[in-house]
Amino acid sequence: MTAADFGWRAEIDALVFRPAGHGGWCAVHRLAFRALLGVREPTAADCLTYAAAHRAAFEAAAAGKIARRGYDAAASLHLTSRDVARAL
C-alpha cells in the first residue's frame, strides 16, 4: 500500500490509509460510514468506494486532526464521521 491508498483491515473492521506526508496509519471504522453513507450496514466495498470518491476530504480531515492534536510524524490516528463530514 502506498501513501494515500485506501485499504481494508478486517481485524479492526476499518478502512486504513497513510495520510500524505505522515508516517502513521489513519483508520476510519466501518460504523463511521453509517452516518457518511446513510446506510445501516455499510460493507467494506461501500466504504472503500466512498473514500476513493472523497479522497481529498479524507486527506484534509486527517491533516486537520494531525495539526490540531499535534501528533508526531509516526503517530497513528482515527477519524470519525464528524471529522470527515467537516472536510466535505
MOQUI-V283395 format. One record per residue. N is the residue number from 1. SS is DSSP state (~ for helix, > for strand, _ for the rest). PHI is phi as a letter, one per 30 degrees, with the letter a starting at -180 (* if undefined). Layout:
BEGIN
[[N & SS & PHI] [N & SS & PHI]]
END
This chain:
BEGIN
[[1 & _ & *] [2 & _ & c] [3 & _ & e] [4 & _ & i] [5 & _ & d] [6 & _ & c] [7 & > & b] [8 & > & b] [9 & > & c] [10 & _ & d] [11 & _ & d] [12 & _ & c] [13 & _ & h] [14 & > & b] [15 & > & d] [16 & > & b] [17 & > & a] [18 & _ & c] [19 & _ & d] [20 & _ & e] [21 & _ & i] [22 & _ & b] [23 & _ & d] [24 & _ & d] [25 & _ & c] [26 & > & c] [27 & > & c] [28 & > & b] [29 & > & d] [30 & _ & e] [31 & _ & d] [32 & ~ & d] [33 & ~ & d] [34 & ~ & e] [35 & ~ & d] [36 & ~ & d] [37 & ~ & c] [38 & _ & i] [39 & _ & b] [40 & _ & d] [41 & _ & b] [42 & _ & d] [43 & _ & d] [44 & ~ & e] [45 & ~ & d] [46 & ~ & e] [47 & ~ & d] [48 & ~ & d] [49 & ~ & d] [50 & ~ & d] [51 & ~ & d] [52 & ~ & d] [53 & ~ & d] [54 & _ & b] [55 & ~ & e] [56 & ~ & d] [57 & ~ & d] [58 & ~ & d] [59 & ~ & d] [60 & ~ & d] [61 & ~ & d] [62 & ~ & d] [63 & ~ & d] [64 & ~ & d] [65 & ~ & d] [66 & ~ & d] [67 & ~ & d] [68 & ~ & d] [69 & ~ & d] [70 & _ & i] [71 & _ & d] [72 & _ & d] [73 & _ & d] [74 & _ & c] [75 & _ & d] [76 & _ & c] [77 & > & b] [78 & > & b] [79 & _ & c] [80 & _ & c] [81 & ~ & d] [82 & ~ & d] [83 & ~ & e] [84 & ~ & d] [85 & ~ & e] [86 & ~ & d] [87 & ~ & d] [88 & _ & d]]
END
